[in-house]
């Protein structure tokens, strides 16, 4: 994330099958910190940022949050911090389907999360605020159940088209 004004340096977040989130300082080319759950009961739980393997990750410079998809069929959204124990879980996007969420992108035009799922669905999530309770609902769902397609490539192609459609609507 290239947010030097907020955090002082340029940072990179990485994760994967081990469910850990690592913070790298790209200004100094060094490992900086890792996610740590201060409320965990054991070491494995303290280091794991999700119940399943982490597939994809993106950052919202607008919110200063990052989101990541997991094989547990959820998207976790955390506040970014250079201190791993301060990466508070802000909310969790749940699809309520038996399909893994493989991709997540931040839509910088409409300030919304966009997710792509194993079953071919693409969702744009809308945040509603009700007396300090956040409710996230998919406002737009695209379903394309083509088999044997590269789902990551399909998601990126549809995501670009959605961005262009929304950009045209804003003018």
Buried (B, 14 or more C-beta within 10 A) or exposed (E): BEBEEEBEBBBEBEBEEEBBBBBBBEEEEEEBBBBBBEEEEEEEEBBBBBEBBBBBBBBBBEBBBBBBBBBBBBBBBBEBBBEBBBBEEBBBBEBEEEEBBBBBBBBEEBEBBBBBBBBBBBBBBBBEEEEEEEEBEBEBEBEBEEEEEEBEEBBBEBBEEBBEEBEEEEE
